[in-house]
């Protein structure tokens, strides 16, 4: 689980602590957005994701997050049968 620590300028991104990871974000309509607001899943599996509360991300070396899965409020990964 990630937690916000601080804002960093792009020029200072290489000065992160060992336990920090820079995430690229965008501001849309006055709100901070990470990655995408969409998650595509196989047809017929939508019901399994209705209880999703959290996104699971991979982050590349440029700080760009990629949504790779969803989890419930207990952090259990949702994996439909």
C-alpha positions as CSV (number, residue, x, y, z in Angstrom):
1,X,0.0,0.0,0.0
2,X,1.4,3.3,-1.1
3,X,1.1,6.5,0.9
4,X,1.6,10.1,-0.2
5,X,4.9,11.5,1.1
6,X,5.6,14.7,-0.8
7,X,5.6,16.5,-4.1
8,X,8.9,16.5,-6.0
9,X,9.9,18.5,-9.1
10,X,11.0,16.4,-12.1
11,X,14.6,17.7,-11.7
12,X,14.6,16.3,-8.1
13,X,13.1,12.9,-8.9
14,X,16.5,11.2,-8.7
15,X,17.0,12.4,-5.1
16,X,14.3,10.1,-3.7
17,X,14.9,8.2,-0.5
18,X,15.3,4.4,-0.8
19,X,11.8,3.8,0.4
20,X,10.2,6.4,-2.1
21,X,8.9,5.9,-5.6
22,X,8.0,8.8,-7.9
23,X,4.6,8.6,-9.6
24,X,3.7,10.6,-12.6
25,X,0.3,12.2,-12.4
26,X,-2.0,14.5,-14.3
27,X,-4.4,17.2,-13.1
28,X,-7.9,16.9,-14.8
29,X,-10.7,19.2,-13.8
30,X,-8.9,20.2,-10.7
31,X,-8.3,16.6,-9.5
32,X,-5.1,14.6,-9.4
33,X,-5.3,11.5,-11.6
34,X,-2.9,8.5,-11.6
35,X,-2.8,6.2,-14.6
36,X,-6.2,5.5,-16.1
37,X,-9.7,5.6,-14.8
38,X,-10.5,2.5,-16.8
39,X,-9.9,-1.2,-16.3
40,X,-10.7,-3.6,-19.1
41,X,-11.7,-7.2,-18.2
42,X,-13.0,-10.2,-20.1
43,X,-16.7,-10.0,-21.1
44,X,-18.9,-11.7,-18.5
45,X,-16.5,-11.0,-15.6
46,X,-17.9,-7.5,-14.7
47,X,-19.8,-8.7,-11.6
48,X,-16.7,-10.0,-10.0
49,X,-15.2,-6.4,-10.0
50,X,-18.2,-4.6,-8.6
51,X,-16.9,-4.6,-5.1
52,X,-13.4,-3.3,-6.1
53,X,-12.1,-0.6,-3.8
54,X,-8.4,-0.5,-4.7
55,X,-6.2,-0.5,-7.8
56,X,-3.1,-2.6,-8.2
57,X,-0.3,-0.8,-10.2
58,X,3.0,-1.5,-11.7
59,X,5.3,1.5,-12.1
60,X,7.9,1.9,-14.8
61,X,11.3,3.7,-14.4
62,X,9.7,6.9,-15.6
63,X,7.1,6.9,-12.8
64,X,4.2,6.0,-15.1
65,X,1.7,3.7,-13.3
66,X,-0.1,1.0,-15.1
67,X,-3.3,-0.4,-13.6
68,X,-2.9,-4.2,-13.6
69,X,-5.7,-5.4,-11.3
70,X,-8.3,-4.5,-8.7
71,X,-8.7,-5.5,-5.1
72,X,-11.5,-5.5,-2.5
73,X,-11.6,-3.5,0.7
74,X,-9.6,-6.3,2.4
75,X,-6.8,-5.9,-0.2
76,X,-7.7,-9.3,-1.6
77,X,-6.9,-9.4,-5.3
78,X,-10.0,-9.9,-7.4
79,X,-9.4,-12.9,-9.7
80,X,-12.6,-14.1,-11.4
81,X,-12.9,-17.8,-12.1
